[in-house]
Amino acid sequence: MDSTSAEDWPDIPNVQDLVALDRQALSELSDCNSLANIIAWNTKYLGDQGLVTLQLKQIPKQDAQHRAGFGKAVNRIKTTLLAKKEEKQRALKEEELKRSLAADALDVTLPGRGVPRGRLHVATRVMREIRGIFADLGFQVYRSREVEDDLTNFELLNMPPHHPARDMWDTFHTTTPGVILRTHTSPGQIHVMRELCPEPIRVILPGMCYRYEQITARSEIQFEQVEGLCIGARVTMADLKGTITAFARRLFGQERQVRFRSSYFPFTEPSIEVDIDWPKEDPNADRLTKGTGWLEIMGAGMVHPVVLQNGGYDPQKFSGFAFGMGPQRITMLKYAIDDIRHFWANDVRFLQQF
């Protein structure tokens, strides 16, 4: 490595000390054989208390006639050492890289590892499928609140205080009297009726519901529901049966048969339960249908006149139908899933199946 000579700065007193410092630094830099040595060398000569740095601090102390020349000499030494250090550092890094590649050879012609793509949760996919089917049938999506009052959640749906139907739901109450977490999406019927009355209505109301129940393979404390509501001047049970049949066959297959059974809900009259037949060749058929060959998929009925009136519609002029289903239960039926808790467990082994 080149170094500064005394002949370069003949007018500087004690120039031999600078020349010696320069040659010593270059010699030690040449002997550095690792990046750690470079760091130590840099601290010794160019650090805050390094030998070259100390010479820079001596510049203001020189005689006026020698100050400029001394400053140029020290700065030239510093510039040279920095350049040589970077050159040496670069060479050591290249050598280290070559050793690393030789020790752990990498075949760059092999294909790289692909980044796994995410996917929608199976319950979300079924929910979107349900929404898409009803959109084709002319239904719009209406969102309603999850925190309700007792009046809207029960009383306006024909369930006054102490009505036996309230025993069907164990309710989450808040610290504010009369304010609860909704137990079903049916309160949304009151909201949409009061908002749109006296216009005809054709909506679905998807959303989360909450019930204070024991967590089992068939029940959870929170779950999704899809409520449907259709109100018009001449809506009949035939419209309800046609809508549900079209939906069931779109979701489960055109060959499915649909069965309607009488039931009871306080907010519909008459009320029905809806079943579909299940393919006998399915190995899960007996377990899913309990040997009957039929699967229940939803409850439905004609909107009760009291509910229509509470929503602002005249029961003498308007009629309507409503239905409700659990998308997660629909998913369990569609994919033969036997435990509803899988939907909340985030187990990758379960999610990767769909």
Protein Blocks (a to p, Z undefined) as FASTA:
>chain_A
ZZddfklmmmbghklmmmmmmmmmmmmmmmpcbfklmmmmmmmmmmmkbmklmmmmmmmm
pcfklmmmmmmmmmmmmmmmmmmmmmmmmmmmmmmmmmmmmmmccdfkbccddddddddd
fklmmmmmmmmmmmmnopacddddfbdcfklmmmmnopaghiaklmmpccdddfbehiac
dfbfklmmmmmmmmmoccdcdddddddddddddddfkbcfbdcddddddddfkbcfklmm
mmmmmmmmmmnopkbccdddddddfkbccdddddddddfklmklmmmnnonopacfbdcd
dddfklmmmnopafklgccddddddfklmmmmmnopabfklmmnopaklmmmZZ
